[in-house]
Amino acid sequence: MHSFFCALRYMLCLDA
């Protein structure tokens, strides 16, 4: 569910 955080915190999106 990293996609959800991706919208809130773009930086976390890279962690995916």
Gaussian input, Z-matrix of N, CA and C with variables (Angstrom, degrees):
# hf/3-21g

backbone

0 1
 N
 C     1     B1
 C     2     B2     1     A1
 N     3     B3     2     A2     1     D1
 C     4     B4     3     A3     2     D2
 C     5     B5     4     A4     3     D3
 N     6     B6     5     A5     4     D4
 C     7     B7     6     A6     5     D5
 C     8     B8     7     A7     6     D6
 N     9     B9     8     A8     7     D7
 C    10    B10     9     A9     8     D8
 C    11    B11    10    A10     9     D9
 N    12    B12    11    A11    10    D10
 C    13    B13    12    A12    11    D11
 C    14    B14    13    A13    12    D12
 N    15    B15    14    A14    13    D13
 C    16    B16    15    A15    14    D14
 C    17    B17    16    A16    15    D15
 N    18    B18    17    A17    16    D16
 C    19    B19    18    A18    17    D17
 C    20    B20    19    A19    18    D18
 N    21    B21    20    A20    19    D19
 C    22    B22    21    A21    20    D20
 C    23    B23    22    A22    21    D21
 N    24    B24    23    A23    22    D22
 C    25    B25    24    A24    23    D23
 C    26    B26    25    A25    24    D24
 N    27    B27    26    A26    25    D25
 C    28    B28    27    A27    26    D26
 C    29    B29    28    A28    27    D27
 N    30    B30    29    A29    28    D28
 C    31    B31    30    A30    29    D29
 C    32    B32    31    A31    30    D30
 N    33    B33    32    A32    31    D31
 C    34    B34    33    A33    32    D32
 C    35    B35    34    A34    33    D33
 N    36    B36    35    A35    34    D34
 C    37    B37    36    A36    35    D35
 C    38    B38    37    A37    36    D36
 N    39    B39    38    A38    37    D37
 C    40    B40    39    A39    38    D38
 C    41    B41    40    A40    39    D39
 N    42    B42    41    A41    40    D40
 C    43    B43    42    A42    41    D41
 C    44    B44    43    A43    42    D42
 N    45    B45    44    A44    43    D43
 C    46    B46    45    A45    44    D44
 C    47    B47    46    A46    45    D45

   B1=1.4680
   B2=1.5184
   B3=1.3214
   B4=1.4707
   B5=1.5308
   B6=1.3285
   B7=1.4726
   B8=1.5288
   B9=1.3351
   B10=1.4677
   B11=1.5212
   B12=1.3389
   B13=1.4644
   B14=1.5223
   B15=1.3247
   B16=1.4639
   B17=1.5244
   B18=1.3335
   B19=1.4618
   B20=1.5285
   B21=1.3378
   B22=1.4683
   B23=1.5172
   B24=1.3350
   B25=1.4582
   B26=1.5253
   B27=1.3121
   B28=1.4647
   B29=1.5274
   B30=1.3122
   B31=1.4750
   B32=1.5201
   B33=1.3217
   B34=1.4617
   B35=1.5149
   B36=1.3212
   B37=1.4604
   B38=1.5336
   B39=1.3292
   B40=1.4600
   B41=1.5227
   B42=1.3414
   B43=1.4574
   B44=1.5277
   B45=1.3171
   B46=1.4754
   B47=1.5218
   A1=110.30
   A2=116.16
   A3=119.80
   A4=110.72
   A5=115.17
   A6=119.96
   A7=110.28
   A8=116.01
   A9=120.83
   A10=110.26
   A11=115.80
   A12=120.55
   A13=111.02
   A14=115.24
   A15=120.70
   A16=109.67
   A17=116.25
   A18=120.26
   A19=110.37
   A20=115.80
   A21=119.43
   A22=111.10
   A23=116.00
   A24=120.02
   A25=109.72
   A26=116.64
   A27=121.61
   A28=111.78
   A29=116.11
   A30=119.89
   A31=110.80
   A32=116.61
   A33=119.99
   A34=110.60
   A35=115.22
   A36=120.53
   A37=109.55
   A38=116.55
   A39=120.48
   A40=109.89
   A41=115.36
   A42=120.01
   A43=110.47
   A44=115.82
   A45=119.34
   A46=108.44
   D1=25.05
   D2=-179.72
   D3=-64.71
   D4=-22.21
   D5=-179.14
   D6=-59.00
   D7=-36.62
   D8=-179.13
   D9=-62.95
   D10=-48.94
   D11=179.73
   D12=-67.20
   D13=-27.80
   D14=-179.68
   D15=-57.14
   D16=-37.51
   D17=-179.55
   D18=-72.80
   D19=-37.17
   D20=-179.33
   D21=-78.36
   D22=-46.26
   D23=-178.32
   D24=-129.57
   D25=100.13
   D26=-177.57
   D27=-54.72
   D28=-35.36
   D29=-178.50
   D30=-59.18
   D31=-40.42
   D32=-179.60
   D33=-65.93
   D34=-25.70
   D35=-178.93
   D36=-60.85
   D37=-35.17
   D38=-179.68
   D39=-68.07
   D40=-28.19
   D41=-179.53
   D42=-65.22
   D43=-26.27
   D44=-177.84
   D45=-58.05

